[in-house]
């Protein structure tokens, strides 16, 4: 009977060691899965950053040309405003004098369409 109980003890110990090995194998598997997931996540993040960088470069190129057009339009507009202001300053006195002469120098005349009934 002693050998049977010793055999049962050995079986229990073997079963316990097997359970420990299975548990350890599961832990290793979980660690590998976690590590693989982290590596994949890092790779995805790196890819996303690269694509975002490419997008920013293309966006800057596209908006850069648009920005240059906008600056050119602003420059042209400012130049036209400057020319109009210079013309205003140059012709202001002559226009005011002409308007004053038209308003102040009244020459009474009979209109050509006026008919005298007689």
Jmol script that loads the backbone (N, CA, C; Angstrom):
load data "model"
ATOM      1  N   UNK A   1       0.797  -1.180   0.000  1.00  0.00           N
ATOM      2  CA  UNK A   1       0.000   0.000   0.000  1.00  0.00           C
ATOM      3  C   UNK A   1       0.847   1.255   0.000  1.00  0.00           C
ATOM      4  N   UNK A   2       1.993   1.144   0.611  1.00  0.00           N
ATOM      5  CA  UNK A   2       2.897   2.278   0.682  1.00  0.00           C
ATOM      6  C   UNK A   2       3.352   2.666  -0.698  1.00  0.00           C
ATOM      7  N   UNK A   3       3.578   1.686  -1.583  1.00  0.00           N
ATOM      8  CA  UNK A   3       4.031   2.009  -2.925  1.00  0.00           C
ATOM      9  C   UNK A   3       2.905   2.651  -3.725  1.00  0.00           C
ATOM     10  N   UNK A   4       1.661   2.236  -3.407  1.00  0.00           N
ATOM     11  CA  UNK A   4       0.537   2.868  -4.109  1.00  0.00           C
ATOM     12  C   UNK A   4       0.404   4.322  -3.681  1.00  0.00           C
ATOM     13  N   UNK A   5       0.505   4.573  -2.393  1.00  0.00           N
ATOM     14  CA  UNK A   5       0.369   5.946  -1.915  1.00  0.00           C
ATOM     15  C   UNK A   5       1.549   6.776  -2.398  1.00  0.00           C
ATOM     16  N   UNK A   6       2.703   6.117  -2.496  1.00  0.00           N
ATOM     17  CA  UNK A   6       3.867   6.834  -3.028  1.00  0.00           C
ATOM     18  C   UNK A   6       3.652   7.124  -4.515  1.00  0.00           C
ATOM     19  N   UNK A   7       3.082   6.214  -5.250  1.00  0.00           N
ATOM     20  CA  UNK A   7       2.780   6.412  -6.665  1.00  0.00           C
ATOM     21  C   UNK A   7       1.750   7.520  -6.851  1.00  0.00           C
ATOM     22  N   UNK A   8       0.741   7.556  -5.955  1.00  0.00           N
ATOM     23  CA  UNK A   8      -0.280   8.610  -6.012  1.00  0.00           C
ATOM     24  C   UNK A   8       0.366   9.952  -5.723  1.00  0.00           C
ATOM     25  N   UNK A   9       1.270   9.976  -4.726  1.00  0.00           N
ATOM     26  CA  UNK A   9       1.982  11.216  -4.386  1.00  0.00           C
ATOM     27  C   UNK A   9       2.787  11.709  -5.584  1.00  0.00           C
ATOM     28  N   UNK A  10       3.460  10.775  -6.266  1.00  0.00           N
ATOM     29  CA  UNK A  10       4.255  11.145  -7.437  1.00  0.00           C
ATOM     30  C   UNK A  10       3.356  11.678  -8.548  1.00  0.00           C
ATOM     31  N   UNK A  11       2.224  11.037  -8.736  1.00  0.00           N
ATOM     32  CA  UNK A  11       1.280  11.514  -9.748  1.00  0.00           C
ATOM     33  C   UNK A  11       0.762  12.910  -9.410  1.00  0.00           C
ATOM     34  N   UNK A  12       0.461  13.137  -8.143  1.00  0.00           N
ATOM     35  CA  UNK A  12      -0.029  14.457  -7.720  1.00  0.00           C
ATOM     36  C   UNK A  12       1.049  15.523  -7.931  1.00  0.00           C
ATOM     37  N   UNK A  13       2.301  15.151  -7.581  1.00  0.00           N
ATOM     38  CA  UNK A  13       3.404  16.084  -7.772  1.00  0.00           C
ATOM     39  C   UNK A  13       3.636  16.348  -9.259  1.00  0.00           C
ATOM     40  N   UNK A  14       3.561  15.313 -10.063  1.00  0.00           N
ATOM     41  CA  UNK A  14       3.739  15.461 -11.504  1.00  0.00           C
ATOM     42  C   UNK A  14       2.615  16.334 -12.072  1.00  0.00           C
ATOM     43  N   UNK A  15       1.402  16.106 -11.577  1.00  0.00           N
ATOM     44  CA  UNK A  15       0.268  16.909 -12.034  1.00  0.00           C
ATOM     45  C   UNK A  15       0.458  18.372 -11.627  1.00  0.00           C
ATOM     46  N   UNK A  16       0.962  18.580 -10.423  1.00  0.00           N
ATOM     47  CA  UNK A  16       1.200  19.929  -9.925  1.00  0.00           C
ATOM     48  C   UNK A  16       2.266  20.612 -10.768  1.00  0.00           C
ATOM     49  N   UNK A  17       3.377  19.879 -11.066  1.00  0.00           N
ATOM     50  CA  UNK A  17       4.445  20.448 -11.900  1.00  0.00           C
ATOM     51  C   UNK A  17       3.923  20.749 -13.299  1.00  0.00           C
ATOM     52  N   UNK A  18       3.090  19.880 -13.834  1.00  0.00           N
ATOM     53  CA  UNK A  18       2.517  20.089 -15.170  1.00  0.00           C
ATOM     54  C   UNK A  18       1.633  21.339 -15.163  1.00  0.00           C
ATOM     55  N   UNK A  19       0.832  21.502 -14.116  1.00  0.00           N
ATOM     56  CA  UNK A  19      -0.034  22.677 -14.003  1.00  0.00           C
ATOM     57  C   UNK A  19       0.810  23.944 -13.911  1.00  0.00           C
ATOM     58  N   UNK A  20       1.917  23.878 -13.157  1.00  0.00           N
ATOM     59  CA  UNK A  20       2.817  25.029 -13.038  1.00  0.00           C
ATOM     60  C   UNK A  20       3.448  25.361 -14.387  1.00  0.00           C
ATOM     61  N   UNK A  21       3.867  24.318 -15.108  1.00  0.00           N
ATOM     62  CA  UNK A  21       4.463  24.540 -16.429  1.00  0.00           C
ATOM     63  C   UNK A  21       3.445  25.138 -17.397  1.00  0.00           C
ATOM     64  N   UNK A  22       2.205  24.642 -17.344  1.00  0.00           N
ATOM     65  CA  UNK A  22       1.146  25.182 -18.211  1.00  0.00           C
ATOM     66  C   UNK A  22       0.890  26.646 -17.847  1.00  0.00           C
ATOM     67  N   UNK A  23       0.842  26.946 -16.534  1.00  0.00           N
ATOM     68  CA  UNK A  23       0.606  28.319 -16.087  1.00  0.00           C
ATOM     69  C   UNK A  23       1.749  29.226 -16.555  1.00  0.00           C
ATOM     70  N   UNK A  24       2.989  28.722 -16.406  1.00  0.00           N
ATOM     71  CA  UNK A  24       4.160  29.491 -16.848  1.00  0.00           C
ATOM     72  C   UNK A  24       4.122  29.702 -18.362  1.00  0.00           C
ATOM     73  N   UNK A  25       3.736  28.680 -19.105  1.00  0.00           N
ATOM     74  CA  UNK A  25       3.632  28.787 -20.566  1.00  0.00           C
ATOM     75  C   UNK A  25       2.571  29.822 -20.949  1.00  0.00           C
ATOM     76  N   UNK A  26       1.459  29.822 -20.218  1.00  0.00           N
ATOM     77  CA  UNK A  26       0.403  30.817 -20.482  1.00  0.00           C
ATOM     78  C   UNK A  26       0.915  32.225 -20.200  1.00  0.00           C
ATOM     79  N   UNK A  27       1.675  32.394 -19.110  1.00  0.00           N
ATOM     80  CA  UNK A  27       2.239  33.710 -18.781  1.00  0.00           C
ATOM     81  C   UNK A  27       3.188  34.172 -19.881  1.00  0.00           C
ATOM     82  N   UNK A  28       4.055  33.243 -20.355  1.00  0.00           N
ATOM     83  CA  UNK A  28       4.988  33.592 -21.442  1.00  0.00           C
ATOM     84  C   UNK A  28       4.219  33.978 -22.697  1.00  0.00           C
ATOM     85  N   UNK A  29       3.175  33.196 -22.993  1.00  0.00           N
ATOM     86  CA  UNK A  29       2.355  33.477 -24.179  1.00  0.00           C
ATOM     87  C   UNK A  29       1.706  34.858 -24.053  1.00  0.00           C
ATOM     88  N   UNK A  30       1.154  35.168 -22.889  1.00  0.00           N
ATOM     89  CA  UNK A  30       0.530  36.474 -22.671  1.00  0.00           C
ATOM     90  C   UNK A  30       1.548  37.607 -22.785  1.00  0.00           C
ATOM     91  N   UNK A  31       2.760  37.382 -22.226  1.00  0.00           N
ATOM     92  CA  UNK A  31       3.818  38.396 -22.342  1.00  0.00           C
ATOM     93  C   UNK A  31       4.190  38.624 -23.803  1.00  0.00           C
ATOM     94  N   UNK A  32       4.328  37.519 -24.572  1.00  0.00           N
ATOM     95  CA  UNK A  32       4.673  37.642 -26.004  1.00  0.00           C
ATOM     96  C   UNK A  32       3.564  38.372 -26.760  1.00  0.00           C
ATOM     97  N   UNK A  33       2.305  38.029 -26.441  1.00  0.00           N
ATOM     98  CA  UNK A  33       1.185  38.715 -27.101  1.00  0.00           C
ATOM     99  C   UNK A  33       1.177  40.214 -26.775  1.00  0.00           C
ATOM    100  N   UNK A  34       1.422  40.510 -25.499  1.00  0.00           N
ATOM    101  CA  UNK A  34       1.450  41.911 -25.079  1.00  0.00           C
ATOM    102  C   UNK A  34       2.598  42.649 -25.780  1.00  0.00           C
ATOM    103  N   UNK A  35       3.770  42.014 -25.834  1.00  0.00           N
ATOM    104  CA  UNK A  35       4.918  42.620 -26.493  1.00  0.00           C
ATOM    105  C   UNK A  35       4.642  42.820 -27.988  1.00  0.00           C
ATOM    106  N   UNK A  36       4.052  41.810 -28.629  1.00  0.00           N
ATOM    107  CA  UNK A  36       3.727  41.921 -30.053  1.00  0.00           C
ATOM    108  C   UNK A  36       2.721  43.045 -30.284  1.00  0.00           C
ATOM    109  N   UNK A  37       1.755  43.162 -29.391  1.00  0.00           N
ATOM    110  CA  UNK A  37       0.750  44.221 -29.512  1.00  0.00           C
ATOM    111  C   UNK A  37       1.405  45.587 -29.364  1.00  0.00           C
ATOM    112  N   UNK A  38       2.312  45.735 -28.400  1.00  0.00           N
ATOM    113  CA  UNK A  38       3.013  47.004 -28.198  1.00  0.00           C
ATOM    114  C   UNK A  38       3.877  47.353 -29.414  1.00  0.00           C
ATOM    115  N   UNK A  39       4.567  46.348 -29.947  1.00  0.00           N
ATOM    116  CA  UNK A  39       5.390  46.584 -31.131  1.00  0.00           C
ATOM    117  C   UNK A  39       4.527  46.998 -32.319  1.00  0.00           C
ATOM    118  N   UNK A  40       3.394  46.327 -32.480  1.00  0.00           N
ATOM    119  CA  UNK A  40       2.484  46.667 -33.579  1.00  0.00           C
ATOM    120  C   UNK A  40       1.938  48.079 -33.391  1.00  0.00           C
ATOM    121  N   UNK A  41       1.604  48.415 -32.155  1.00  0.00           N
ATOM    122  CA  UNK A  41       1.085  49.757 -31.875  1.00  0.00           C
ATOM    123  C   UNK A  41       2.149  50.814 -32.179  1.00  0.00           C
ATOM    124  N   UNK A  42       3.400  50.547 -31.804  1.00  0.00           N
ATOM    125  CA  UNK A  42       4.485  51.484 -32.095  1.00  0.00           C
ATOM    126  C   UNK A  42       4.681  51.631 -33.597  1.00  0.00           C
ATOM    127  N   UNK A  43       4.589  50.522 -34.312  1.00  0.00           N
ATOM    128  CA  UNK A  43       4.740  50.554 -35.766  1.00  0.00           C
ATOM    129  C   UNK A  43       3.608  51.355 -36.415  1.00  0.00           C
ATOM    130  N   UNK A  44       2.392  51.147 -35.926  1.00  0.00           N
ATOM    131  CA  UNK A  44       1.241  51.895 -36.444  1.00  0.00           C
ATOM    132  C   UNK A  44       1.422  53.383 -36.155  1.00  0.00           C
ATOM    133  N   UNK A  45       1.866  53.705 -34.963  1.00  0.00           N
ATOM    134  CA  UNK A  45       2.078  55.108 -34.594  1.00  0.00           C
ATOM    135  C   UNK A  45       3.156  55.743 -35.459  1.00  0.00           C
ATOM    136  N   UNK A  46       4.226  55.022 -35.708  1.00  0.00           N
ATOM    137  CA  UNK A  46       5.301  55.528 -36.567  1.00  0.00           C
ATOM    138  C   UNK A  46       4.779  55.758 -37.992  1.00  0.00           C
ATOM    139  N   UNK A  47       3.990  54.819 -38.505  1.00  0.00           N
ATOM    140  CA  UNK A  47       3.416  54.956 -39.843  1.00  0.00           C
ATOM    141  C   UNK A  47       2.477  56.164 -39.903  1.00  0.00           C
ATOM    142  N   UNK A  48       1.659  56.319 -38.857  1.00  0.00           N
ATOM    143  CA  UNK A  48       0.722  57.446 -38.801  1.00  0.00           C
ATOM    144  C   UNK A  48       1.481  58.775 -38.779  1.00  0.00           C
ATOM    145  N   UNK A  49       2.549  58.844 -37.995  1.00  0.00           N
ATOM    146  CA  UNK A  49       3.347  60.066 -37.919  1.00  0.00           C
ATOM    147  C   UNK A  49       3.987  60.385 -39.263  1.00  0.00           C
ATOM    148  N   UNK A  50       4.479  59.357 -39.967  1.00  0.00           N
ATOM    149  CA  UNK A  50       5.091  59.568 -41.277  1.00  0.00           C
ATOM    150  C   UNK A  50       4.054  60.091 -42.271  1.00  0.00           C
ATOM    151  N   UNK A  51       2.864  59.471 -42.277  1.00  0.00           N
ATOM    152  CA  UNK A  51       1.802  59.912 -43.194  1.00  0.00           C
ATOM    153  C   UNK A  51       1.364  61.342 -42.858  1.00  0.00           C
ATOM    154  N   UNK A  52       1.289  61.665 -41.571  1.00  0.00           N
ATOM    155  CA  UNK A  52       0.907  63.011 -41.159  1.00  0.00           C
ATOM    156  C   UNK A  52       1.968  64.017 -41.595  1.00  0.00           C
ATOM    157  N   UNK A  53       3.230  63.635 -41.472  1.00  0.00           N
ATOM    158  CA  UNK A  53       4.320  64.507 -41.908  1.00  0.00           C
ATOM    159  C   UNK A  53       4.227  64.745 -43.415  1.00  0.00           C
ATOM    160  N   UNK A  54       3.980  63.683 -44.192  1.00  0.00           N
ATOM    161  CA  UNK A  54       3.821  63.825 -45.643  1.00  0.00           C
ATOM    162  C   UNK A  54       2.649  64.743 -45.961  1.00  0.00           C
ATOM    163  N   UNK A  55       1.541  64.565 -45.237  1.00  0.00           N
ATOM    164  CA  UNK A  55       0.367  65.399 -45.460  1.00  0.00           C
ATOM    165  C   UNK A  55       0.683  66.859 -45.164  1.00  0.00           C
ATOM    166  N   UNK A  56       1.363  67.127 -44.066  1.00  0.00           N
ATOM    167  CA  UNK A  56       1.713  68.505 -43.694  1.00  0.00           C
ATOM    168  C   UNK A  56       2.605  69.127 -44.763  1.00  0.00           C
ATOM    169  N   UNK A  57       3.542  68.332 -45.296  1.00  0.00           N
ATOM    170  CA  UNK A  57       4.428  68.841 -46.341  1.00  0.00           C
ATOM    171  C   UNK A  57       3.622  69.212 -47.580  1.00  0.00           C
ATOM    172  N   UNK A  58       2.718  68.313 -48.001  1.00  0.00           N
ATOM    173  CA  UNK A  58       1.889  68.593 -49.178  1.00  0.00           C
ATOM    174  C   UNK A  58       0.960  69.769 -48.920  1.00  0.00           C
ATOM    175  N   UNK A  59       0.417  69.838 -47.719  1.00  0.00           N
ATOM    176  CA  UNK A  59      -0.473  70.937 -47.373  1.00  0.00           C
ATOM    177  C   UNK A  59       0.286  72.262 -47.403  1.00  0.00           C
ATOM    178  N   UNK A  60       1.498  72.275 -46.850  1.00  0.00           N
ATOM    179  CA  UNK A  60       2.299  73.499 -46.853  1.00  0.00           C
ATOM    180  C   UNK A  60       2.632  73.919 -48.277  1.00  0.00           C
ATOM    181  N   UNK A  61       2.923  72.944 -49.140  1.00  0.00           N
ATOM    182  CA  UNK A  61       3.216  73.257 -50.537  1.00  0.00           C
ATOM    183  C   UNK A  61       1.985  73.860 -51.209  1.00  0.00           C
ATOM    184  N   UNK A  62       0.837  73.244 -51.007  1.00  0.00           N
ATOM    185  CA  UNK A  62      -0.402  73.734 -51.635  1.00  0.00           C
ATOM    186  C   UNK A  62      -0.791  75.096 -51.081  1.00  0.00           C
ATOM    187  N   UNK A  63      -0.737  75.250 -49.766  1.00  0.00           N
ATOM    188  CA  UNK A  63      -1.105  76.518 -49.165  1.00  0.00           C
ATOM    189  C   UNK A  63      -0.033  77.576 -49.386  1.00  0.00           C
ATOM    190  N   UNK A  64       1.201  77.123 -49.563  1.00  0.00           N
ATOM    191  CA  UNK A  64       2.277  78.073 -49.827  1.00  0.00           C
ATOM    192  C   UNK A  64       2.023  78.814 -51.118  1.00  0.00           C
ATOM    193  N   UNK A  65       1.622  78.094 -52.162  1.00  0.00           N
ATOM    194  CA  UNK A  65       1.336  78.751 -53.427  1.00  0.00           C
ATOM    195  C   UNK A  65       0.101  79.635 -53.281  1.00  0.00           C
ATOM    196  N   UNK A  66      -0.882  79.176 -52.516  1.00  0.00           N
ATOM    197  CA  UNK A  66      -2.070  79.988 -52.275  1.00  0.00           C
ATOM    198  C   UNK A  66      -1.684  81.228 -51.458  1.00  0.00           C
ATOM    199  N   UNK A  67      -0.818  81.052 -50.477  1.00  0.00           N
ATOM    200  CA  UNK A  67      -0.358  82.169 -49.663  1.00  0.00           C
ATOM    201  C   UNK A  67       0.387  83.194 -50.497  1.00  0.00           C
ATOM    202  N   UNK A  68       1.188  82.735 -51.457  1.00  0.00           N
ATOM    203  CA  UNK A  68       1.906  83.653 -52.331  1.00  0.00           C
ATOM    204  C   UNK A  68       0.927  84.446 -53.184  1.00  0.00           C
ATOM    205  N   UNK A  69      -0.112  83.790 -53.685  1.00  0.00           N
ATOM    206  CA  UNK A  69      -1.130  84.496 -54.468  1.00  0.00           C
ATOM    207  C   UNK A  69      -1.818  85.547 -53.618  1.00  0.00           C
ATOM    208  N   UNK A  70      -2.125  85.184 -52.401  1.00  0.00           N
ATOM    209  CA  UNK A  70      -2.779  86.122 -51.496  1.00  0.00           C
ATOM    210  C   UNK A  70      -1.883  87.324 -51.233  1.00  0.00           C
ATOM    211  N   UNK A  71      -0.601  87.080 -51.021  1.00  0.00           N
ATOM    212  CA  UNK A  71       0.337  88.186 -50.793  1.00  0.00           C
ATOM    213  C   UNK A  71       0.448  89.057 -52.041  1.00  0.00           C
ATOM    214  N   UNK A  72       0.437  88.447 -53.210  1.00  0.00           N
ATOM    215  CA  UNK A  72       0.529  89.197 -54.457  1.00  0.00           C
ATOM    216  C   UNK A  72      -0.712  90.071 -54.650  1.00  0.00           C
ATOM    217  N   UNK A  73      -1.884  89.522 -54.363  1.00  0.00           N
ATOM    218  CA  UNK A  73      -3.126  90.298 -54.470  1.00  0.00           C
ATOM    219  C   UNK A  73      -3.091  91.464 -53.494  1.00  0.00           C
ATOM    220  N   UNK A  74      -2.661  91.226 -52.264  1.00  0.00           N
ATOM    221  CA  UNK A  74      -2.553  92.302 -51.275  1.00  0.00           C
ATOM    222  C   UNK A  74      -1.595  93.386 -51.750  1.00  0.00           C
ATOM    223  N   UNK A  75      -0.479  92.992 -52.323  1.00  0.00           N
ATOM    224  CA  UNK A  75       0.506  93.947 -52.819  1.00  0.00           C
ATOM    225  C   UNK A  75      -0.093  94.793 -53.941  1.00  0.00           C
ATOM    226  N   UNK A  76      -0.784  94.146 -54.892  1.00  0.00           N
ATOM    227  CA  UNK A  76      -1.418  94.873 -55.996  1.00  0.00           C
ATOM    228  C   UNK A  76      -2.481  95.829 -55.474  1.00  0.00           C
ATOM    229  N   UNK A  77      -3.272  95.372 -54.524  1.00  0.00           N
ATOM    230  CA  UNK A  77      -4.323  96.209 -53.946  1.00  0.00           C
ATOM    231  C   UNK A  77      -3.726  97.430 -53.265  1.00  0.00           C
ATOM    232  N   UNK A  78      -2.684  97.230 -52.489  1.00  0.00           N
ATOM    233  CA  UNK A  78      -2.035  98.356 -51.806  1.00  0.00           C
ATOM    234  C   UNK A  78      -1.442  99.344 -52.808  1.00  0.00           C
ATOM    235  N   UNK A  79      -0.888  98.844 -53.891  1.00  0.00           N
ATOM    236  CA  UNK A  79      -0.330  99.721 -54.928  1.00  0.00           C
ATOM    237  C   UNK A  79      -1.440 100.547 -55.575  1.00  0.00           C
ATOM    238  N   UNK A  80      -2.576  99.917 -55.893  1.00  0.00           N
ATOM    239  CA  UNK A  80      -3.702 100.649 -56.488  1.00  0.00           C
ATOM    240  C   UNK A  80      -4.241 101.696 -55.528  1.00  0.00           C
ATOM    241  N   UNK A  81      -4.338 101.356 -54.252  1.00  0.00           N
ATOM    242  CA  UNK A  81      -4.800 102.327 -53.250  1.00  0.00           C
ATOM    243  C   UNK A  81      -3.848 103.515 -53.196  1.00  0.00           C
ATOM    244  N   UNK A  82      -2.558 103.244 -53.250  1.00  0.00           N
ATOM    245  CA  UNK A  82      -1.565 104.324 -53.208  1.00  0.00           C
ATOM    246  C   UNK A  82      -1.720 105.246 -54.420  1.00  0.00           C
ATOM    247  N   UNK A  83      -1.938 104.657 -55.607  1.00  0.00           N
ATOM    248  CA  UNK A  83      -2.102 105.456 -56.830  1.00  0.00           C
ATOM    249  C   UNK A  83      -3.372 106.305 -56.747  1.00  0.00           C
ATOM    250  N   UNK A  84      -4.463 105.713 -56.257  1.00  0.00           N
ATOM    251  CA  UNK A  84      -5.722 106.461 -56.132  1.00  0.00           C
ATOM    252  C   UNK A  84      -5.563 107.611 -55.145  1.00  0.00           C
ATOM    253  N   UNK A  85      -4.889 107.374 -54.037  1.00  0.00           N
ATOM    254  CA  UNK A  85      -4.677 108.443 -53.052  1.00  0.00           C
ATOM    255  C   UNK A  85      -3.798 109.555 -53.631  1.00  0.00           C
ATOM    256  N   UNK A  86      -2.781 109.170 -54.406  1.00  0.00           N
ATOM    257  CA  UNK A  86      -1.925 110.186 -55.031  1.00  0.00           C
ATOM    258  C   UNK A  86      -2.726 111.024 -56.024  1.00  0.00           C
ATOM    259  N   UNK A  87      -3.579 110.362 -56.843  1.00  0.00           N
ATOM    260  CA  UNK A  87      -4.427 111.095 -57.793  1.00  0.00           C
ATOM    261  C   UNK A  87      -5.394 112.021 -57.056  1.00  0.00           C
ATOM    262  N   UNK A  88      -5.940 111.563 -55.949  1.00  0.00           N
ATOM    263  CA  UNK A  88      -6.850 112.377 -55.146  1.00  0.00           C
ATOM    264  C   UNK A  88      -6.131 113.630 -54.659  1.00  0.00           C
ATOM    265  N   UNK A  89      -4.951 113.449 -54.093  1.00  0.00           N
ATOM    266  CA  UNK A  89      -4.187 114.596 -53.581  1.00  0.00           C
ATOM    267  C   UNK A  89      -3.838 115.569 -54.710  1.00  0.00           C
ATOM    268  N   UNK A  90      -3.498 115.032 -55.854  1.00  0.00           N
ATOM    269  CA  UNK A  90      -3.069 115.853 -56.985  1.00  0.00           C
ATOM    270  C   UNK A  90      -4.241 116.659 -57.567  1.00  0.00           C
ATOM    271  N   UNK A  91      -5.440 116.071 -57.635  1.00  0.00           N
ATOM    272  CA  UNK A  91      -6.562 116.718 -58.317  1.00  0.00           C
ATOM    273  C   UNK A  91      -7.599 117.340 -57.379  1.00  0.00           C
ATOM    274  N   UNK A  92      -7.419 117.233 -56.114  1.00  0.00           N
ATOM    275  CA  UNK A  92      -8.401 117.708 -55.148  1.00  0.00           C
ATOM    276  C   UNK A  92      -8.680 119.201 -55.299  1.00  0.00           C
ATOM    277  N   UNK A  93      -7.647 120.020 -55.330  1.00  0.00           N
ATOM    278  CA  UNK A  93      -7.827 121.466 -55.408  1.00  0.00           C
ATOM    279  C   UNK A  93      -8.538 121.874 -56.689  1.00  0.00           C
ATOM    280  N   UNK A  94      -8.154 121.260 -57.802  1.00  0.00           N
ATOM    281  CA  UNK A  94      -8.775 121.623 -59.078  1.00  0.00           C
ATOM    282  C   UNK A  94     -10.254 121.264 -59.084  1.00  0.00           C
ATOM    283  N   UNK A  95     -10.624 120.105 -58.553  1.00  0.00           N
ATOM    284  CA  UNK A  95     -12.020 119.681 -58.524  1.00  0.00           C
ATOM    285  C   UNK A  95     -12.832 120.584 -57.605  1.00  0.00           C
ATOM    286  N   UNK A  96     -12.316 120.901 -56.435  1.00  0.00           N
ATOM    287  CA  UNK A  96     -13.036 121.782 -55.501  1.00  0.00           C
ATOM    288  C   UNK A  96     -13.231 123.154 -56.133  1.00  0.00           C
ATOM    289  N   UNK A  97     -12.211 123.692 -56.760  1.00  0.00           N
ATOM    290  CA  UNK A  97     -12.325 125.000 -57.416  1.00  0.00           C
ATOM    291  C   UNK A  97     -13.366 124.973 -58.520  1.00  0.00           C
ATOM    292  N   UNK A  98     -13.364 123.945 -59.323  1.00  0.00           N
ATOM    293  CA  UNK A  98     -14.337 123.827 -60.409  1.00  0.00           C
ATOM    294  C   UNK A  98     -15.765 123.750 -59.862  1.00  0.00           C
ATOM    295  N   UNK A  99     -15.971 122.942 -58.823  1.00  0.00           N
ATOM    296  CA  UNK A  99     -17.308 122.839 -58.227  1.00  0.00           C
ATOM    297  C   UNK A  99     -17.761 124.174 -57.636  1.00  0.00           C
ATOM    298  N   UNK A 100     -16.852 124.854 -56.949  1.00  0.00           N
ATOM    299  CA  UNK A 100     -17.209 126.151 -56.367  1.00  0.00           C
ATOM    300  C   UNK A 100     -17.556 127.159 -57.457  1.00  0.00           C
ATOM    301  N   UNK A 101     -16.823 127.154 -58.550  1.00  0.00           N
ATOM    302  CA  UNK A 101     -17.116 128.100 -59.639  1.00  0.00           C
ATOM    303  C   UNK A 101     -18.478 127.798 -60.257  1.00  0.00           C
ATOM    304  N   UNK A 102     -18.822 126.517 -60.401  1.00  0.00           N
ATOM    305  CA  UNK A 102     -20.126 126.173 -60.953  1.00  0.00           C
ATOM    306  C   UNK A 102     -21.260 126.582 -60.024  1.00  0.00           C
ATOM    307  N   UNK A 103     -21.061 126.465 -58.736  1.00  0.00           N
ATOM    308  CA  UNK A 103     -22.104 126.784 -57.766  1.00  0.00           C
ATOM    309  C   UNK A 103     -22.211 128.296 -57.545  1.00  0.00           C
ATOM    310  N   UNK A 104     -21.085 128.967 -57.462  1.00  0.00           N
ATOM    311  CA  UNK A 104     -21.094 130.380 -57.072  1.00  0.00           C
ATOM    312  C   UNK A 104     -21.278 131.343 -58.252  1.00  0.00           C
ATOM    313  N   UNK A 105     -20.824 131.005 -59.405  1.00  0.00           N
ATOM    314  CA  UNK A 105     -20.933 131.906 -60.556  1.00  0.00           C
ATOM    315  C   UNK A 105     -22.217 131.597 -61.323  1.00  0.00           C
ATOM    316  N   UNK A 106     -23.287 132.267 -60.923  1.00  0.00           N
ATOM    317  CA  UNK A 106     -24.592 132.032 -61.524  1.00  0.00           C
ATOM    318  C   UNK A 106     -24.754 132.961 -62.713  1.00  0.00           C
ATOM    319  N   UNK A 107     -25.135 132.423 -63.845  1.00  0.00           N
ATOM    320  CA  UNK A 107     -25.400 133.211 -65.056  1.00  0.00           C
ATOM    321  C   UNK A 107     -26.870 132.998 -65.411  1.00  0.00           C
ATOM    322  N   UNK A 108     -27.720 133.944 -65.088  1.00  0.00           N
ATOM    323  CA  UNK A 108     -29.131 133.757 -65.386  1.00  0.00           C
ATOM    324  C   UNK A 108     -29.389 133.774 -66.898  1.00  0.00           C
ATOM    325  N   UNK A 109     -30.020 132.736 -67.373  1.00  0.00           N
ATOM    326  CA  UNK A 109     -30.358 132.612 -68.785  1.00  0.00           C
ATOM    327  C   UNK A 109     -31.743 131.989 -68.886  1.00  0.00           C
ATOM    328  N   UNK A 110     -32.412 132.270 -69.961  1.00  0.00           N
ATOM    329  CA  UNK A 110     -33.693 131.623 -70.212  1.00  0.00           C
ATOM    330  C   UNK A 110     -33.385 130.307 -70.883  1.00  0.00           C
ATOM    331  N   UNK A 111     -34.081 129.297 -70.406  1.00  0.00           N
ATOM    332  CA  UNK A 111     -33.840 127.958 -70.952  1.00  0.00           C
ATOM    333  C   UNK A 111     -34.328 127.904 -72.382  1.00  0.00           C
ATOM    334  N   UNK A 112     -33.660 127.111 -73.215  1.00  0.00           N
ATOM    335  CA  UNK A 112     -33.987 127.077 -74.637  1.00  0.00           C
ATOM    336  C   UNK A 112     -35.378 126.492 -74.895  1.00  0.00           C
ATOM    337  N   UNK A 113     -35.906 125.754 -74.002  1.00  0.00           N
ATOM    338  CA  UNK A 113     -37.222 125.160 -74.181  1.00  0.00           C
ATOM    339  C   UNK A 113     -38.354 126.044 -73.659  1.00  0.00           C
ATOM    340  N   UNK A 114     -38.003 127.147 -73.011  1.00  0.00           N
ATOM    341  CA  UNK A 114     -39.009 128.030 -72.458  1.00  0.00           C
ATOM    342  C   UNK A 114     -39.672 128.804 -73.582  1.00  0.00           C
ATOM    343  N   UNK A 115     -41.026 128.835 -73.596  1.00  0.00           N
ATOM    344  CA  UNK A 115     -41.768 129.554 -74.625  1.00  0.00           C
ATOM    345  C   UNK A 115     -42.512 130.720 -73.999  1.00  0.00           C
ATOM    346  N   UNK A 116     -42.361 131.803 -74.629  1.00  0.00           N
ATOM    347  CA  UNK A 116     -43.085 132.991 -74.158  1.00  0.00           C
ATOM    348  C   UNK A 116     -44.395 133.055 -74.911  1.00  0.00           C
ATOM    349  N   UNK A 117     -45.514 133.087 -74.185  1.00  0.00           N
ATOM    350  CA  UNK A 117     -46.821 133.183 -74.830  1.00  0.00           C
ATOM    351  C   UNK A 117     -47.104 134.643 -75.126  1.00  0.00           C
ATOM    352  N   UNK A 118     -47.329 134.901 -76.289  1.00  0.00           N
ATOM    353  CA  UNK A 118     -47.523 136.289 -76.565  1.00  0.00           C
ATOM    354  C   UNK A 118     -48.348 136.654 -77.658  1.00  0.00           C
TER     355      UNK A 118
END
end "model"
wireframe off; spacefill off
backbone 0.3
color backbone group
